[in-house]
Amino acid sequence: MQQLRLFFQLTMESFSMALQALWVNKLRSILSLAGISIGIFCIVLVWTFVDSMEANINKSFESLGQNVVYVQKWPWEFTQDYPWWKYMNRPKATLKESDILKERLVENPAVKEISYMFRIYGKTIKAEGTSIERVSGIAVGHTYSNINPVNIETGRYFTESESRLGKPVIILGYNLAINLFGTTDAIGKEVQFYGRKLIVAGVVQRKGKSLLGNSEDDSVILPVEFLRKVANLNRGGEPSILVKGADDVDFEDLRLTIQGAMRGIRRLSPRDDDDFAMNRITMLTKIISGVFSVLHMGGSIIGAFSILVGGFGIANIMFVSVKERTAQIGIQKALGATNAFILFQFLIEAIILSLIGGLIGVFFVYLGSKGISSAMDIDVFISSTNFIYSNLISATIGLLAGMIPAISAARMDPVEAMRSK
């Protein structure tokens, strides 16, 4: 208990001396701590930027649905051993195939839900004299909301009869409703899309713009049966069959189930390659994680050089501090202070100085992250892990930078030290 009390007392004394050293020599302290502050600033800034970007992109990918397989023409991850022209010759997923797949797998325990989705791009929507171009959206089957929930701000989702009969109804993104009608209370109003008049059934909750450059707030949702009446689903667009697996199903079991059913639907022989891709969200997140890991490492290496310079700054402060307090060290040793006590005292002081410099760097990153979040409507944050790592790095640099000055202070002869006065 006494040793613990002594440790805290020594720590507080070292903290007080560190602050005193900073205060007495302000200019020298600022210049010396600038290196460690800039180094920590660079590293934490890169970590914060990379982690925030990755988190926002992964959040955008969540709209694709968890445990969902997208049966499509094109894969999200290409392989070198498969000729590109074979991808070109693949047929698109059709609404008929989606219906057949649902019939075949309706009783399969590995499958929870199946739906069809057709992505549309570059269309014009009009309402009350206002026209908006380059509108994107999706045409979906009724069960789509069971796979990727559609969060409605006002109004409702399509009824089963509206979906089955292809009624002229539409769900607007939040921004579209505001830009067309000036309000999200647009239920029952008419819009013109694909040259047809449609009734607004609902408005989706605001989600904000994602880092992928797209926003569901500027898109529409239609019943796919309606789109089939007014457009050719075999031309343009991006069709997909969505298969959501059961909660506890193994992905490999789900993949084999879908593969077998699709090969049967397309009547592929055992020797034929699959002429469809089975994509899932983890394929995208794995690619993104690899890219950001490289950025993370590169930023850390760049920041390490700045921290190295900061370490020399801390060492400079400590050498000056040892020289200024030589007589005091002699008195402490004459009164019984051990070499370990003197060593520990200066090491604690060096670590505290380095931590102060590191915290200054983190503080500026925090201010920058708040500014970027407000200006760009993107969630930029300093994670608790990055904060802890930055403090550990600062403490380590302080320990290494203060080691030689502390050892020189601990080895001083008390008589010679007191004479230096």
C-alpha positions, -999 to +999 in steps of 0.1 A: +000+000+000+029+023+008+045+016-025+013+024-043+010+057-025+046+065-033+040+057-070+010+081-072+029+107-053+058+104-077+035+105-107+018+137-095+052+153-088+064+143-123+032+156-139+037+189-120+073+192-131+064+184-167+038+212-167+063+235-151+089+227-178+064+235-205+053+267-188+087+281-180+100+276-216+069+281-237+085+286-271+109+257-267+081+235-254+058+244-283+085+237-309+095+205-292+060+191-288+050+202-323+067+171-337+049+146-316+016+165-321+020+166-359+030+129-359+000+118-339-022+141-359-011+125-391-016+090-379-049+095-362-061+116-391-054+088-416-069+062-392-100+083-386-105+090-423-099+054-434-121+039-406-149+064-412-148+058-450-149+021-445-177+022-420-198+045-442-192+023-473-201-008-454-232+009-441-241+017-477-236-020-485-260-030-457-289-018-480-280-048-502-292-071-473-275-095-450-274-132-458-288-124-493-276-139-525-279-119-557-283-142-588-272-121-617-254-121-650-223-103-638-202-113-608-190-087-583-156-104-582-140-115-614-117-145-618-088-147-642-095-183-653-129-174-668-129-156-703-146-122-704-166-131-735-183-159-715-196-132-691-209-112-721-228-143-735-246-150-702-283-145-702-299-120-677-319-132-648-356-131-657-388-126-638-400-160-650-369-177-636-375-159-603-410-173-602-398-209-610-370-207-585-395-196-558-418-226-567-389-250-565-374-237-532-405-227-514-403-257-491-365-257-488-354-250-452-323-232-464-343-205-481-363-178-463-375-156-491-371-150-529-379-119-549-371-102-582-354-068-586-348-047-617-326-016-615-335+013-637-314+043-645-315+077-662-353+082-663-373+114-660-401+120-634-426+148-636-452+162-612-471+195-608-449+212-634-416+201-620-394+177-639-364+158-625-340+140-649-316+111-644-337+094-618-328+059-608-348+033-589-358-004-586-388-024-598-394-052-573-416-081-565-440-079-535-417-099-512-387-076-517-395-057-485-391-090-466-355-092-479-345-056-477-369-037-455-383-005-470-386+021-442-416+043-450-417+079-438-453+086-449-478+063-466-473+026-471-457-002-491-474-018-520-503-042-513-501-077-525-528-071-552-510-039-564-478-059-568-494-089-585-516-069-609-489-043-616-510-013-605-496+022-614-483+030-579-449+043-569-429+049-537-407+081-538-374+087-522-373+115-495-356+141-517-377+133-547-409+140-527-395+173-514-383+184-548-416+175-566-442+185-540-423+205-514-434+180-487-432+143-479-470+144-475-474+133-511-497+103-507-523+100-534-507+126-557-499+118-593-465+116-609-455+108-645-429+081-650-422+060-680-448+081-698-475+068-674-494+084-645-487+067-612-502+073-578-478+079-549-483+052-523-455+061-499-423+081-492-391+064-479-374+077-448-344+100-454-311+081-454-286+107-467-260+104-494-236+075-492-199+075-500-206+054-530-221+085-546-257+072-547-286+080-525-319+062-520-334+095-513-333+104-550-347+070-563-381+054-568-396+019-561-421+004-585-440-030-588-420-051-613-453-062-628-461-026-637-427-021-653-432-053-674-463-037-689-445-005-700-409-016-707-389-045-720-372-062-690-348-079-714-332-046-725-312-023-703-314-022-666-298-046-642-321-076-632-314-097-601-330-126-583-327-121-546-325-151-523-325-146-486-312-175-466-326-188-434-311-172-402-291-203-392-282-216-427-246-221-437-238-200-468-222-230-486-255-250-482-275-220-495-251-215-524-253-252-535-291-251-532-294-220-554-268-234-579-286-267-583-320-251-588-307-225-613-288-251-633-320-271-635-340-241-646-315-232-674-311-269-683-273-269-680-256-302-685-230-315-658-202-304-681-215-268-686-202-240-666-226-219-646-240-191-667-250-170-638-232-153-608-241-157-572-231-125-554-233-115-517-223-085-497-193-101-481-176-101-515-177-063-516-168-058-480-137-081-484-125-061-513-131-028-494-113-041-463-082-050-484-080-015-500-084+003-467-059-019-449-033-007-475-043+029-469-042+023-432-007+010-433+006+037-457-007+065-435+008+049-404+042+047-421+040+084-432+030+095-397+058+074-381+084+097-396+067+127-380+065+109-347+102+101-349+110+138-352+087+144-323+106+119-302+138+139-307+119+170-295+108+152-263+144+140-258+156+176-262+132+188-235+143+161-212+181+167-217+175+204-209+153+195-179+180+172-165+207+199-169+185+225-152+178+202-123+212+187-118+216+203-083+181+191-073+190+156-084+221+157-062+201+168-032+175+140-038+202+114-040+220+128-009+187+124+010+184+088+000+167+087-034+177+056-053+188+055-090+156+038-098+136+066-082+154+093-102+151+071-134+114+066-129+108+103-121+122+115-154+107+087-174+072+096-161+079+132-170+089+123-205+058+101-210+035+128-197+051+154-220+046+130-250+010+123-240+003+160-239+017+164-274-003+134-286-035+146-270-031+180-288-028+162-321-059+141-314-078+172-303-072+188-337-083+156-355-114+157-334-122+193-345-115+184-381-138+153-380-166+174-366-161+200-393-161+175-421-192+157-406-211+190-406-200+202-440-203+170-460-231+152-441-208+122-436-202+105-403-165+110-395-155+098-360-124+089-339-130+054-326-121+045-291-096+020-304-077+047-324-077+070-294-062+043-272-036+034-298-026+070-302-020+073-265-001+041-264+021+053-292+026+087-275+035+070-242+060+046-260+077+075-278+079+094-245+094+063-228+120+058-256+128+095-259+132+099-221+153+068-215+188+082-222+182+115-203+167+096-174+196+071-173+221+100-173+202+116-144+201+084-124+239+078-128+249+112-115+272+114-086+254+133-058+284+154-047+292+164-083+256+172-090+252+195-060+284+213-069+270+222-103+248+248-086 
